[in-house]
Amino acid sequence: MAITQTSNTTPTQDAAALVGRVLIALLFLPAGWSKLTGFAGTVGYFGKIGVPMPEVAAVIAVVVELLVCLLFLVGFKTRLMAIILAVFTVATAFLGHAFWNAPPEMLMAQQTNFFKNLAIAGGFLAFFAFGPGRFSIDKK
């Protein structure tokens, strides 16, 4: 038996959730497209910074940043997509922004990006907790 959930959100909350999904997608979709169209460079960069299995990691990054983010944007299986994106974003914080290993001239930039990734993951967790709003395929 499926559990149905009625939405108790206001139109303002639903609009804010939609704008939030769009703003987050503006970060991930272009990044995913760039990784796809420059796949060899992405693999090379991932190898340079020590990402394990850089080819596999690049495929995962493209799929998450394009497909999963697109599903999140339109509000399809939003809670699941939000968890996937949160885990991905935390993983990329540790893999791509390891400020504790950064040279002194890169320390501040890497530390800022590390904590921005954690903050973005927090936003995904809020979508996991509260859903995408009514302006979505899920409509919850």
C-alpha positions in Angstrom: 0.0 0.0 0.0 1.4 3.3 -1.0 1.5 6.2 1.5 0.1 9.4 0.1 1.4 12.7 1.4 -0.5 15.9 1.0 1.4 19.1 0.7 1.1 21.7 3.3 3.3 24.2 1.6 2.4 27.6 0.5 2.7 28.9 -3.1 5.7 31.0 -1.9 7.4 27.9 -0.4 6.8 26.0 -3.6 8.2 28.8 -5.7 11.2 29.0 -3.4 11.8 25.3 -3.8 11.7 25.6 -7.6 14.1 28.6 -7.6 16.4 26.6 -5.3 16.4 23.6 -7.6 17.2 25.9 -10.6 20.0 27.7 -8.8 21.6 24.4 -7.7 21.2 23.0 -11.3 23.0 26.1 -12.6 26.1 24.9 -10.8 26.0 21.2 -11.8 24.6 21.1 -15.3 27.3 23.3 -17.0 30.0 21.5 -15.0 28.7 18.1 -16.2 28.5 19.3 -19.8 32.1 20.6 -19.6 33.3 17.2 -18.2 31.4 15.4 -21.0 32.7 17.5 -23.8 36.2 17.6 -22.4 36.2 14.0 -21.1 39.9 13.3 -21.8 40.9 16.5 -19.9 38.6 15.6 -17.1 40.2 12.1 -16.8 43.6 13.7 -16.9 42.8 16.2 -14.2 41.2 13.6 -12.0 44.4 11.5 -12.4 46.6 14.5 -11.6 44.8 15.2 -8.3 44.8 11.6 -7.3 41.2 10.5 -7.8 41.1 6.7 -7.8 40.1 5.2 -11.1 39.9 8.5 -12.9 38.0 7.1 -16.0 35.3 5.6 -13.8 35.2 8.7 -11.6 34.8 10.9 -14.7 31.8 8.8 -15.9 30.2 9.0 -12.5 30.7 12.7 -12.4 29.2 13.2 -15.8 26.2 11.0 -15.0 25.6 12.7 -11.6 26.1 16.2 -12.8 24.0 15.8 -15.9 21.4 13.1 -15.5 20.9 13.1 -11.7 20.9 16.9 -11.6 18.5 17.1 -14.5 16.1 14.8 -12.6 16.5 16.9 -9.5 15.8 20.0 -11.5 12.5 18.8 -12.8 11.6 17.3 -9.5 11.6 13.6 -10.4 12.4 11.3 -7.5 13.7 14.4 -5.9 14.5 13.0 -2.5 16.6 10.2 -4.0 18.3 12.5 -6.4 19.1 14.9 -3.5 20.7 12.2 -1.5 22.8 11.1 -4.5 23.9 14.6 -5.1 24.6 15.2 -1.4 26.9 12.2 -1.3 28.6 13.1 -4.6 29.1 16.7 -3.4 30.7 15.6 -0.1 32.9 13.1 -1.9 34.1 15.8 -4.3 34.8 18.1 -1.4 37.3 15.5 -0.1 38.6 14.4 -3.4 38.8 17.7 -5.2 39.3 20.3 -2.5 41.6 18.7 0.0 42.8 22.0 1.5 44.9 20.2 4.1 47.2 19.1 1.2 47.1 22.4 -0.7 50.1 24.6 -1.2 50.0 27.8 0.9 48.9 29.9 -2.1 45.9 27.6 -2.8 44.9 27.0 0.8 42.2 29.6 1.2 40.6 28.9 -2.2 40.6 25.1 -1.6 39.3 25.6 2.0 36.5 27.9 0.7 35.5 25.4 -2.0 35.6 22.5 0.4 33.2 24.2 2.8 31.0 25.5 -0.1 30.6 21.8 -1.2 29.5 20.9 2.4 27.0 23.8 2.4 25.6 22.7 -1.0 25.3 19.1 0.4 23.3 20.7 3.3 20.9 22.2 0.7 20.5 18.8 -0.9 19.7 17.4 2.5 17.0 20.0 3.0 15.4 18.9 -0.3 15.6 15.3 0.9 13.9 16.3 4.1 11.2 18.6 2.8 10.8 17.6 -0.9 10.7 19.6 -4.1 7.4 21.5 -3.6 4.4 21.4 -5.9 6.2 22.8 -9.0 7.8 19.5 -9.7 7.0 16.1 -11.2 6.9 14.7 -7.6 4.5 17.5 -6.5 5.3 17.0 -2.8 
